């Protein structure tokens, strides 16, 4: 049985359901992947050219925060430090920080202030990996990972992960002391079983390398209410599971065979195939895909943390803003089917072409229509359970039948507990996924 390290406040998290992830750092300058320092095996002196010239002169966090609020996002998770090791705040423990770039300001402070002003809760991402720190040993993801064993051994001489652990504790303490109440601490990530690219053992890092027990105890002591993810490789330390870049087909807590202290889950996703700004990446998801992704997560009792990657000049490019606008248009009319909702009770079954969410406080069921049918939608499990039904976006009543439905050339007879809902012939304009709100008896 895993040790219990305490738990954060999940009440708001399970209600709000929708957050913004922001991946931002020096990697926005090469603009071809946030892992570029590892992928292209940059040496320090070559990578530091981005540090020398980083200056997001068009940075306006108020614009980011306003777009997030309008999209219906209730919390933000910002990358205080990604794997490259560059720090986005004025930390006392390294010179490799944003206040030493031409930008010269504590960006994290400005982000926190702007999002708080919009009523959005604050979360910090902090990388356990650090390819810049002199005590972080070369492993399977380090930029020098492909060097021969004797070179790696030489590089690791004198490196001390204990000193690096102290560095992390000092920085985490800064983050959880100097920026007020923080609602989420998102650590990334552990890989204890990994090998080097040539197959050699010892390429991974896990809870012993991070001293995860000291990390979680520090976090809980500084902000006991805070929600912590499950990536410290330490059973009992996490509040949320974090499936990445895929949409689970069911409630992932039901499928979890590991840490039974986990109380919720959150899928982290991207608009495109990269987390950081990637100028030439073209697999951007459509507005419809993005909205369905949110619905799919909530219908399986999860949250969606949707990522944006600002450009190196500090703004969200038009593709990201377009997707956020699509969320804003949809959530303006349909947020009741997301906030406070989760997986429908087992008695209500999803059918072909629709997803269900349910609000237990109001006892309302929401039917999200993925494939608009001609005139009728047949829904399982609702016979004798409906008090009233309407299209959510405009509040217009919908008629339904649970007995015989006359149609040209015959009739539809319900021999089970399903009903037939009469729909307009045409799908509502400007409503990517129409929603039916069902007031249950």
N, C-alpha and C positions, 0 to 999 in steps of 0.2 A: 504494500500500500504506500502511495506517495505521501510525503510530508505535506502538511497544510501550511502554506506560507502566508495565509490571509487572502482575502478577495476584495476586489473593487466593487464599486456601485454600478451594477448592470441595469438598474431600473430605467434610467433615461436612455441607455444604449438600445435596449430592446424595444423602446417606444419610437425612437427617432429614425432608426433603420438606414439612414443614408448619409454618407460623409464624403469629403473630398480629401484625396491623397495628393500631396504636392512633392514631386521629386525635382529638386533644384540644386545645382552645384556647378563646379568648373566644367563638368562634362557637357554642359549646354553649349560650350564654345566649339569643340570639335563636332558636336551635333550629330553624332552617329552611334550613340548608345551610352547609357550611364555606366556600363562596365568597360568602357573603352580603354581605361588604364590597364586592365587585365587582358582584354582581348588582343590588343595590339602590343602588349608587353612593353609598355613605356618605362623607361628609367626615370628616376626622380628629376634629373636635370632637364629632361625633354618635356615631361608633363608640366613642369612648373612655369612654362611659358604662358599657360592659361591663367595661372595665379597672377602673373605679372600684369596681364592685360584685362582681367575680369572687371567689367564696369557696367552693370545693368542700369544704364542711365534712364531707361523708360519704365523702371519699376514703379508701379503704383498698387500697393497691396489693397487699397480700398476698392480698386476695380476687381481684383480677384475675389475679395470678400463679398462684394455686391453680387457678382455673377454666381458665386456659390449659394448665397442666400436665395436668390431668385430661382435657382435650379432646384431648391428644396433641400439642400444639404444642411445638416444640423450640426456637424462637427468637422474639424479639419485635422489632418495629421501631416505635419511638415517635416521634411528631412533636415534635421539639425546637423547631421554628419552622415554622409554616405560612405561606401567602401573606399572611395578615393582618399578619405581622411581629412578633407577640407571642411572646416567648421563654419557654420553660417551665423555664429554669434561671437561676441567679444570675450571668448574664453581666456582665462589666465594661464592655461596649461600648454599652449602651443602658439607659435607664430604663424602657423598655417591656417589662417582665419580670415574672414571677410573684411575685418577692419584694417587689415594690412594690404588690401587690394586697392586699386584706384577708386573703387566704390566707397570704401572708408567708413561704412556705417554698420551698426548692428542690425542686420536684416531681420533676424528672428524677432527682435523687439518690435519692429514695425509690423511684421506679419501678425503677431499676437495681438497687438493693439487694434489693428484694422478688423480682424475677424471677431474679436470680442465686441467691437462697436456695432457689428451686425448681428449680435446675439448668438454667435456660433461658438460652440465649445472647442477647446484647444487640446490637441494631441501632438506629441513629439515622437518622431522616428529617430532612432539612434543606432548606427551600425556598430555591431560588435567587431566587425572587420575593419582594418585600417592599414591600407597599403602604403601609407606615408610615415607611420610611426616607426622610429628606429628600433624599438623593442618588439615589434610585431614580427614573429618568425615567418619565414617564407614557407608557404603551404600550397595546396593544390589550386588555389585561386589567385595567389600573389602574382604580380607582373613578372617576377623572375622564376616562375614555376617550372619553366621548360629548360632551365639551365641544368647541366650535368650534376649528378649527386655531389661530387666533390666541391663544385662551385656553390651549391645550395648550403652544404655543410659549412663552408667558409663564410658565406653571407650570414649564417645564423650564429656564428661565434660571437659571443658577447651580448647577443639579444636576450632579453629577460622578460618573459611573459608576466612575471610577478609585477615588474614595474609598469607594464602595460595595463594590468588589472587595476593598479592604483590610479593610473591616468584616467581610466574609464570611471571609476568611483568618483574621482574629483570632478569630472565633467558632468556626470549624472547629477551630482549634488548641486552643481551650479544651475543646471537646467531646472531642477525641481525646487530651487530656493529663490531664484532671482526673477521668475516670470509669473508669480502668482499661482492660482489654482490651475493645475493641469489635469485633464480628464482621462487622457490615454497616454501610455508609454509603450511604444511599438519598437521592440528590439529585433534586429535582423543580422545574421541568422546563424544557426549551428549546423555542422556537417561532420560529426565525429567519425564516421566510417569511411570518409573519402580517401582516395589514393592520389598520388601524383599522376600527372598525365602519362608518364611512362610505366605506370602500374606499381610503382614503389609504395609501400605502406607508409603511414605516418603523415599523410597529406591533409588530414582533417583536423577540426577543432570542435570541442564540445564544452560541456558545463565546467569541467575541471580547468580548461584553458582560460575560460572567462571568469572563473570563480563566481558562477551564476548565483550561488547561495548568498554570497555577500551582496551581489547586485540587487537581488530581489528584496533582501532584508533592508537595504538602504532605501530602495524605492518605497516600500511599505511604511518605513519609519517616517519618511519625509512627507508623503501624501497618501495616507491609508485608504482613501476612497478611490484611488486611481485604478483604471483598467489596464492590465498588462497582457500582452499577447503571449503566444505559446512557443516562442522560438529560442528560449534560453537553454533548451535541452535539459530541463529540470522539472520532472513531474511534480505537480502541486503548485507551481509558480505562476501559471497562466490562468487568465479568466476567459479568454476567447481562442477558438481555433481559427486559423487564417489560411484557408485554401486560396491558392494564387493562380490567376490566369486560366481558370476553368469554372464552369458553372456546375455545381453538384446536382445530381439527379434526384436527391432526396435530402432530408434533414441530416446533415453530416454528424450531428451528435448521436443519432441513432446508429451510425456506422462506426463510431469511434471505438477502438479497442485498446486505447492507450490510457491517457490520464482521465480518470473519472471525476475529477474536480472541475473540469471545464464546464462553464455554464452557458455559453453562447458561441455563435460563430459569425465570421465576417469574411466575405469574399473580397479580395483586393484585385482590381481589374484595371485595364488601360483602354483608352479610346483607340490606340493604335498598338503596334507590337513592341513598343519600347516604353520604359518608364520616364527616362529623361527625354528632353527635346531631341528629336531625330528628324532632321530636315527632309531627308529623302525616303523615309519609311512610308509605305503607301497602303498598308493593310488597316486603314481606318474603318472602324465599325460605323454602320449607318445609324441614323437617328432611331430607327425602329429596333435595331439590335440593342442599342443602349437602353432604351426604355424597357424592352422585354427582359434584359439582364437584371434590372432593378426588380421587376415583378417576380421573376424566377427566384431571386434570392429571398425576398420576403415571403413568397408562397412556400418556401422550404424552411421558414423560421430563422432566416439569416439576415445579416446586414450587407449592404454594398458600399465599399470604399472605392470610389472611382477616381482615377489618377489624372492629373494634368502635369505637363512638363514645360515650364516657361522657357522662352528663348533666352539667350545669353544677355540680351538687352533688357530683359525683365518683364516682358508682356506675354500673355497667352495668345498664341497664333490663332488665325481665323478658324481653323478646323476645330480646335478645342472650344472656342467661343460658340461656334455653331452648335456643337453637341450640347453644351450647357444651356443654350437657348432652347433647344428641343426639350430638354428636361423641364425648363421653366414653363414652357407652353403646356406641357402635359400635366405637370404637378399643380399648376394653378387650379385646374379643374378636378384633378383626381387624387390629390394627396390624402384624402380620407381613406383611400384603399391601401395606403402605405404606412402612415404614422399610426402607431398603436396596434398595428396588425401583425399577423404571423401566419403560420400554417393553419389551415382549416382543420377542425376536429375530424377524426377518422370517419365519422358518419357521412361526411360530405366528400364525394369522390370527383376528382378531375376527370374530364372527358376529352374527346378529340377537339382541338381547336380553342381551348380556353384554360386559364389558370385561376386558382382560387386563393384569396387571402381572407382573413377573418379577424375581426376586432371583438375580443371577448368582453370588453367593458360595455360596448354598445349592443352586442349580440347582432352584429351585421356581417353579412357575407358579401364578398366582392367577387364578381365574375369578370375576369379580364379576357376580352374576346380577341384571340390571336388571328383567327381566320373568320372574316365576316361572312355569315351564311346568307342564303337567300330566304328571307321572310321569317324563318324560324330557327331558334337555337334550342336543342334538346339537352337538358341538364339533368344529371343523375341526382338522386337522393333528396329531392326537394318537395316531394308530394306531401301536402298537409302541413308544411312548415313555413310557408310564406305569409307574412302579414301585409306587406306592400313591396313593390318593386319599381325601380326607376333607373333610367340612364343617369349616371352620376354627373356627367359634365354639364347637363342642363336641367336636371331634376324633372324630366318628363316621364310620366307614368308608362309602364309597360304592362300589357295584358299577358296572361299566360293560361295554360290549361293543363290539368293533370288527368283528364279523362280522354274522350275522343276528340280529335282535331279534324274537322272536315277540310279536305283538300280536293283540288280538281281531280276527278277520276277515282275518288275513294275517300278514305279517312285514315288517320293515324290513331291507333289504339295503344294506350299506355298500359302495359301488362306488368309494369314494375313500379318503382317509386320515383320515376323521372317525371319531368314536366316539359312542356313546350312553351317557349317564350316567343311572343310575336314581336318581330323587329321591323324597323323601317327597311324598305327595299335597298336603299343606298346607305352605305357606311357614312356616319357623320363626318362632315368636312373638317379638316385640320385636327383630327383626333386619331393619332397613330394607332393607339390601342384603346378602343372604347371600353368603358367599365359599366357593369350593371351593379347597382347597390340593392341588396336584398335585406329588408327588415324582417327578421325571423320572429316567429311566434314565441 
